[in-house]
Each structure stands twice: as structure tokens, then as C-alpha cells.
Amino acid sequence: MIRLSALVAAVALATVASTAQAQKTGAEVYATCSACHQANGQGLPGAFPPLAGSEWVTGKADIPIAIVLHGLQGQITVKGQKYNGVMASWGTTFNDDQVAAVVTYIRSQWGNKAPAVTKADVARVRAATKARKGAFTEAELKKL
């Protein structure tokens, strides 16, 4: 029994350490995003949409993954407000671990309570969208 308890405790500690490292990496990658979406995830009214409370962030995980990988262009409605701009693609800048970390970060910050995403989730979306040449539009995101 003692050995099993020690093993369970070791696994729990490793999980906590892994989660803490993923949050740290997510926060570090998010520093790139904060110029537009702000450190508090509130965005800039009329220019850059908020990530805090965004249905696009907390909904189906494939959507924010696809946006980070390929970018976004054109009009999008977030929390009832319309935004019309361009978000750069980061799929060639960030690897799957970094994309998973930042998407998990934004899905768990500022009151957001959506499940984490994994490197495997990002790899799946990256493979499914590998032929894509441009940024997504709102209409295309709704089809994901």
C-alpha cells in the first residue's frame, strides 16, 4: 500500500509540475498576443476583440487552435460586438506545444473555464488544415 500511495503522490506531483510549466509557457507565448488582446484579455474596443468571455475561445477547441495557426480576417462578432480586422497566423512561428499552451492559457484565464488542449489536438488541426493558404473568416470558423 505504501508503494502505491507513493506512486500516486509522485504522479500527482508530476502532473502539477507539468500543468504549472504549461501555464508558464502559455503566459510567455501570450505575451506576443497581449499587444492587441491586452494583458487582461479585454482586447481594444472597436479594434481587437476580447478573449475574456469570448464564445470563440471557450467553445469548440478546434476554433481557437485554427485561428492561432492560420489567423483571422474580416468581420467577426464577439460577445455581441462586431470587429473587423486581421489577426496574423502564428502556425509557422509556434510549435504544437506552444500553440497548445497558449490556447489552454486563454481558455483558462480571465474567468474563462474551458478545457485544456493538447499537443495532439493542435497536431490534428494542423494536419487537417495544412493545405490552407490564408486566414480564416468567421463563416469558415462556424463550419469547423
N, C-alpha and C positions, 0 to 999 in steps of 0.2 A: 504494500500500500504506500509506503513512504516513497519508494522509487517512482510510482505512478504519479503521486502528488508533486514530486519534484519535477517530473517531466511536464506535467500540465502547467506548473508555475513557469518553467523555462519557456514553453511555447507561448504562454500569455505575455511574458516579458518581451520575447522576440516580436510578437505581434504589435505590442505597444510601441516598441522602438521603431519598427517598420512603419507604422502609422505616423509616428512623430516625424520620421525622416521624409515621408511622402508629403506631409503638411508643410514642412520646411521647404522642400523642393517646389511645391505648388506656390507657396508665397514668393519664393525667389523668381519663378517664371512669371508670376502675376505682376511683378514689378514692371515688366515690359508692357503690360496691358493697362496699368494704372494711369498712364498719361491721359488716356481717353476715358476709361471707365471709372477712374478715380480710386484712391486707396480704400474708400468706403463702399465701393461698388455702386454708387449712386449715378454714375455717368455724368454727362453735362447736358442739361435741358436744351432740347432743340438740336443738339449736335450728336451726342453719343448716348445710346440707351443704357439704362441701369442694368446691372446684373443682379443686384439685390432684389429679390422678389420677382424676378423675370420668369415668366412661364416657359420661355425658350431654354433657360438654364436648368430649371427644376423638372422639366418634363422628360421626354424620352432622351436618354443619354447620347444616342447617336447624333442628335442635332447639335449640341454644343461641340462635340468632337468634330463633326464635319465643318462647322464654322471655323474652329481653330485651324484645322488642316488646310481649308481651301478659301477661307474668307467669306465675306458677305457684301452684297452690293444692292443698292436700290432701297425702296421703302420697306420698312418693317414696323409693325405695331407691337409695342412692348408696354404692358400694363395700361392699355387703352390709349397710349400716346404714339403718334406716328414719328418716325425718324427716317431720314433719307440720306444715306451716306455710303461710305465704303470702309470695310474692315479688311485689312491686309490678311493674306494667308500666312500661316506660320508653319505649315507642314514640312517645308524644307529646312526650317531653322531649328525646330524642336523635334527630338526623337519621341518614340512612343511612350517611354517612361515619363518624359517631361510633359507631354500632352495629357496623359492620364493624370499626372499630379496637378496640373493647373485646372483641368476640368473638375477634378474631385474637389479642389480648393474652392472654386467659385460655386460649386453645388452645395458646399457646407458652410459658407461664410455669410455674414450679414443677415442672419435669420433664415437663410436657405437651408432646407433639410432634405436634400435628395441623396440617394445612394452614391457611393463612390464608383468610379470607373476604373477599369484595369488596363494594363498594357495590352492584354489580349483584346479588349473591347476596341482600343484605338487601332490595333493592327487589323482587326476585322473591317472597321470603317475605312481605314486607309486602303486596304486591298479592294474593297467594294467600289471605291471612288477613284481608283488610281488613274483612270483614263480622263478624269475631269481636267479641263484646261482653264476654267475661270472660277470666279467666286459664285457662291450660291445666292439665289434670290429667295425671298420669303415663300413664294409659291412652290419652289423646289424643295425647301425645307419641310413644308407641310406634307410632302409626298414621302419623306423618309420614314 
